[in-house]
Amino acid sequence: MTINCKGKLIDLSTPKVMGILNVTPDSFFDGGRYKDETSILNQVKNMLDQGATFIDIGAYSSRPNAPFVSEDEELQRILPIIKLLVSNFPSINISVDTFRSTIAKATIEAGAALINDISAGHLDNNMLQSIADLHVPYIMMHMRGTPQTMQTMTVYDNLVKDINFYFSERIATARALGIIDLVLDPGFGFAKTLEQNFELLNNFELLNITELPLLAGLSRKSMIYKTLDTTANNALNGTTALHMIALQKGAKILRVHDVKEAQECITLYNQLHA
C-alpha cells in the first residue's frame, strides 16, 4: 500500500500523519494564526520534527457555510507558501487542499506532491483529467453539495453503503483516466449530522472494501466538541480518543492539527499490533 510522491514511495501499510496548515483567515480552529513567513516556517518545522509525513495546505476554508473565495485569491494565498516551504524544506511532501484544477496544476508545478480534493472532482469537471496529466496522488473525499450547502444534504438510504457506492464510481472514473495513486476520505463533518459522523466512525472498517488507503479527518471537529460540550480549542483529548478508534478500523492517514499527539497515538497502535 504505497503512493508515489515526487518519485519517493511512501508506504502506508504503517499509518502516517498529515499535519494541517491553514492559510485561511476563517478556518474553524486555527484560522488566521499563520500570517507571516516566520510563523509559517516555525509551525511547519515543528510538524515535520514531530513526525508528519505530509503537510496539508488549504487556502479556502471548507467549514460549513464558509464564504466563497475566488480562484485568484486562493492562488495568491497559497502559491507563495508552497514556494517558501519547498525552498526551506526540499524533501517536504505538500498536500494541497483544493477542489480547483487550476490551483492543483499551479501548486504541483510549484513543488507540491499531492492533491486533496473535498469534492472528489465533482466541483470542477477538469480536476480528474488534470490529476491524471500531473501523475500525482489524489485524495478523494465524500461530500455532497458545496461547503455552503452541504449541511442541508444529510439524508441517506444507508450512510456507509451510499459512501461506498460514491467511491466506487469515483474510483472507476479516476482509473479510466489513468490515475494510479488514490486515497479515500469519507468526509467527517461534510454533509453529515453529528450522529451520522459517529455511525460512520463506528462502521469505518466497512470502507476497506475498496482496498485503498483511508484518511481520517477527525481533528478537533464539531462531532467531538459538541458531544463533549466544549470548544475546538479543548477538543484534543477527544480527538486522540477517536484517532485510536480510526486506526483500529483501518485508517492509514490521520489528518491533524496536533502532530505530536497523533504520532504518539500511532506509535502506541503499532506497539499494540507488533
C-alpha positions as CSV (number, residue, x, y, z in Angstrom):
1,M,0.0,0.0,0.0
2,T,2.3,2.8,-1.3
3,I,1.8,6.2,-3.0
4,N,4.4,7.9,-5.2
5,C,5.2,11.5,-4.0
6,K,7.7,13.2,-6.3
7,G,9.5,9.9,-7.0
8,K,9.5,8.7,-3.4
9,L,7.4,5.7,-2.5
10,I,5.6,6.2,0.8
11,D,4.5,3.1,2.5
12,L,1.0,3.5,4.0
13,S,0.8,0.0,5.4
14,T,2.1,1.8,8.6
15,P,-0.2,4.7,9.4
16,K,1.1,8.2,8.7
17,V,0.3,11.7,10.0
18,M,-0.8,14.6,7.8
19,G,-0.3,18.0,9.6
20,I,-2.7,20.8,8.7
21,L,-1.5,24.3,7.8
22,N,-4.5,26.6,7.3
23,V,-3.7,29.8,5.5
24,T,-7.3,31.0,5.5
25,P,-8.4,33.7,7.9
26,D,-11.6,31.9,8.8
27,S,-10.8,28.2,9.4
28,F,-12.8,26.8,12.3
29,F,-9.8,26.1,14.6
30,D,-6.6,27.9,13.6
31,G,-7.8,30.5,11.0
32,G,-5.5,33.5,10.7
33,R,-2.9,32.1,13.0
34,Y,-0.1,31.7,10.4
35,K,0.2,35.0,8.6
36,D,3.9,35.7,8.2
37,E,6.9,33.7,6.9
38,T,8.4,33.1,10.3
39,S,5.2,31.7,12.0
40,I,4.6,29.5,8.9
41,L,8.1,28.1,8.8
42,N,8.2,27.5,12.6
43,Q,4.9,25.7,12.5
44,V,5.8,23.5,9.6
45,K,9.3,22.7,11.1
46,N,7.5,21.7,14.3
47,M,5.1,19.4,12.5
48,L,7.9,17.8,10.5
49,D,10.1,17.4,13.6
50,Q,7.2,15.7,15.4
51,G,6.8,13.1,12.6
52,A,4.4,14.5,10.0
53,T,4.8,12.7,6.6
54,F,2.6,15.2,4.8
55,I,1.8,18.9,5.3
56,D,-1.7,19.7,4.0
57,I,-2.2,23.3,3.0
58,G,-5.5,24.9,2.3
59,A,-6.4,28.5,1.2
60,Y,-10.2,28.0,1.0
61,S,-11.9,27.1,4.2
62,S,-14.3,24.2,3.8
63,R,-16.1,24.6,7.1
64,P,-19.9,24.7,6.9
65,N,-21.1,28.0,5.4
66,A,-17.6,29.2,4.6
67,P,-17.5,32.2,2.3
68,F,-16.7,31.9,-1.3
69,V,-13.1,32.6,-2.3
70,S,-12.1,33.5,-5.9
71,E,-9.6,31.4,-7.8
72,D,-7.2,34.4,-8.0
73,E,-7.4,34.9,-4.2
74,E,-6.9,31.2,-3.5
75,L,-3.8,31.2,-5.7
76,Q,-2.4,34.4,-4.2
77,R,-2.8,32.9,-0.7
78,I,-1.3,29.5,-1.4
79,L,1.4,29.8,-4.1
80,P,3.9,31.9,-2.1
81,I,3.6,29.5,0.8
82,I,4.3,26.4,-1.4
83,K,7.4,28.1,-2.8
84,L,8.5,29.2,0.7
85,L,8.2,25.7,2.1
86,V,9.8,23.9,-0.8
87,S,12.8,26.2,-0.7
88,N,13.2,25.7,3.1
89,F,12.3,22.0,3.3
90,P,13.3,20.5,-0.1
91,S,12.1,17.0,0.7
92,I,8.7,18.1,2.1
93,N,5.5,16.3,0.9
94,I,3.0,19.1,0.5
95,S,-0.7,18.1,0.0
96,V,-2.8,20.9,-1.4
97,D,-6.4,21.1,-0.2
98,T,-8.3,22.4,-3.3
99,F,-11.2,21.4,-5.5
100,R,-10.0,23.6,-8.5
101,S,-7.9,22.1,-11.3
102,T,-6.1,25.4,-12.0
103,I,-4.9,25.6,-8.4
104,A,-3.9,21.9,-8.5
105,K,-1.8,22.4,-11.6
106,A,-0.1,25.6,-10.4
107,T,0.7,24.2,-6.9
108,I,2.1,20.9,-8.2
109,E,4.3,22.8,-10.7
110,A,5.5,24.9,-7.7
111,G,6.6,21.8,-5.8
112,A,3.6,20.3,-4.1
113,A,3.3,16.5,-4.1
114,L,-0.3,15.5,-4.0
115,I,-3.9,17.0,-4.2
116,N,-6.6,16.7,-1.5
117,D,-10.0,17.4,-3.1
118,I,-13.0,17.7,-0.8
119,S,-15.3,17.2,-3.8
120,A,-13.6,14.2,-5.5
121,G,-13.8,16.1,-8.8
122,H,-17.5,17.0,-8.6
123,L,-16.9,20.8,-8.2
124,D,-14.5,21.0,-11.2
125,N,-15.1,18.8,-14.3
126,N,-11.4,19.3,-15.2
127,M,-9.9,18.1,-11.9
128,L,-9.6,14.3,-12.6
129,Q,-8.1,14.8,-16.0
130,S,-5.6,17.3,-14.5
131,I,-4.6,14.8,-11.8
132,A,-4.1,12.2,-14.5
133,D,-1.9,14.6,-16.5
134,L,0.1,15.6,-13.4
135,H,0.7,12.0,-12.3
136,V,0.3,12.8,-8.6
137,P,-1.6,11.0,-5.8
138,Y,-5.1,12.2,-5.3
139,I,-7.2,12.2,-2.1
140,M,-10.9,11.9,-2.9
141,M,-13.3,13.0,-0.2
142,H,-17.0,12.2,0.2
143,M,-19.2,15.3,0.3
144,R,-22.5,16.4,-1.1
145,G,-23.1,19.9,-2.5
146,T,-20.6,22.6,-1.5
147,P,-19.3,24.0,1.8
148,Q,-22.1,26.5,1.6
149,T,-24.9,23.9,1.1
150,M,-23.6,20.5,2.4
151,Q,-25.3,20.7,5.8
152,T,-28.7,20.6,4.1
153,M,-27.9,17.4,2.3
154,T,-27.7,14.8,5.1
155,V,-30.5,12.3,4.1
156,Y,-29.1,8.8,3.2
157,D,-30.7,5.5,2.4
158,N,-27.8,3.7,4.1
159,L,-24.9,6.0,5.1
160,V,-21.9,3.7,4.7
161,K,-23.3,1.8,1.7
162,D,-24.0,5.2,0.0
163,I,-20.5,6.4,0.7
164,N,-19.0,3.1,-0.7
165,F,-21.2,3.5,-3.8
166,Y,-20.0,7.1,-4.3
167,F,-16.4,6.0,-4.0
168,S,-16.8,3.0,-6.4
169,E,-18.0,5.4,-9.1
170,R,-15.2,8.0,-8.4
171,I,-12.6,5.2,-8.4
172,A,-13.8,3.8,-11.7
173,T,-13.7,7.3,-13.3
174,A,-10.2,8.0,-11.9
175,R,-8.8,4.6,-13.0
176,A,-10.3,5.1,-16.5
177,L,-8.2,8.3,-16.8
178,G,-5.1,6.5,-15.6
179,I,-4.9,7.9,-12.1
180,I,-2.8,5.4,-10.1
181,D,-2.5,6.6,-6.5
182,L,-5.8,7.1,-4.7
183,V,-6.6,7.8,-1.1
184,L,-10.2,7.9,0.2
185,D,-11.5,10.3,2.9
186,P,-15.1,9.6,4.0
187,G,-15.5,13.2,5.0
188,F,-16.4,13.5,8.7
189,G,-18.5,16.6,9.1
190,F,-19.2,17.1,5.4
191,A,-22.9,16.6,4.6
192,K,-23.3,14.5,7.8
193,T,-25.1,15.1,11.1
194,L,-23.3,14.6,14.4
195,E,-25.0,11.2,14.8
196,Q,-24.0,10.2,11.2
197,N,-20.4,11.1,11.9
198,F,-20.4,8.6,14.8
199,E,-22.2,6.0,12.7
200,L,-19.5,6.5,10.0
201,L,-16.7,6.0,12.5
202,N,-18.4,3.0,14.1
203,N,-18.5,1.4,10.6
204,F,-15.2,2.8,9.3
205,E,-13.8,-0.7,8.6
206,L,-16.6,-1.3,6.0
207,L,-14.8,1.3,3.8
208,N,-11.8,-1.1,3.4
209,I,-13.8,-2.9,0.7
210,T,-12.0,-0.7,-1.8
211,E,-8.6,-1.9,-0.6
212,L,-7.4,1.7,-1.0
213,P,-5.7,3.7,1.9
214,L,-8.2,5.5,4.1
215,L,-7.7,9.0,5.5
216,A,-9.5,10.1,8.7
217,G,-10.1,13.8,9.2
218,L,-11.4,14.0,12.8
219,S,-9.1,16.6,14.3
220,R,-11.0,18.9,16.7
221,K,-14.2,18.7,14.6
222,S,-17.6,19.6,16.0
223,M,-18.6,15.9,16.4
224,I,-16.1,15.9,19.2
225,Y,-16.5,19.3,20.9
226,K,-20.3,19.4,20.6
227,T,-20.6,15.9,22.1
228,L,-18.3,16.9,24.9
229,D,-20.0,20.3,25.3
230,T,-16.7,22.1,24.9
231,T,-14.8,24.0,22.1
232,A,-12.5,23.2,19.3
233,N,-9.6,24.6,21.5
234,N,-10.4,22.0,24.1
235,A,-11.0,19.0,21.8
236,L,-7.5,17.5,21.6
237,N,-8.2,14.7,24.2
238,G,-11.4,13.7,22.4
239,T,-9.6,13.9,19.0
240,T,-6.9,11.4,20.3
241,A,-9.6,9.0,21.6
242,L,-11.3,8.9,18.2
243,H,-7.9,8.6,16.4
244,M,-7.2,5.3,18.1
245,I,-10.7,4.0,17.0
246,A,-10.0,5.1,13.4
247,L,-6.6,3.4,13.4
248,Q,-8.1,0.2,14.8
249,K,-10.7,0.3,12.0
250,G,-8.1,0.7,9.2
251,A,-7.2,4.4,8.8
252,K,-3.8,4.8,7.2
253,I,-3.5,8.7,7.3
254,L,-4.6,10.9,10.2
255,R,-5.1,14.5,9.1
256,V,-4.5,16.5,12.2
257,H,-3.8,19.9,13.8
258,D,-1.7,18.3,16.6
259,V,1.1,16.1,15.0
260,K,2.9,15.1,18.2
261,E,-0.2,13.6,19.8
262,A,-1.3,11.8,16.6
263,Q,2.1,10.4,16.2
264,E,2.1,9.1,19.7
265,C,-1.3,7.5,19.1
266,I,0.2,5.7,16.0
267,T,3.3,4.6,18.0
268,L,1.0,3.0,20.6
269,Y,-1.2,1.5,18.0
270,N,1.9,0.0,16.2
271,Q,3.1,-1.5,19.5
272,L,-0.3,-2.9,20.2
273,H,-0.1,-4.8,16.8
274,A,3.6,-5.6,16.9
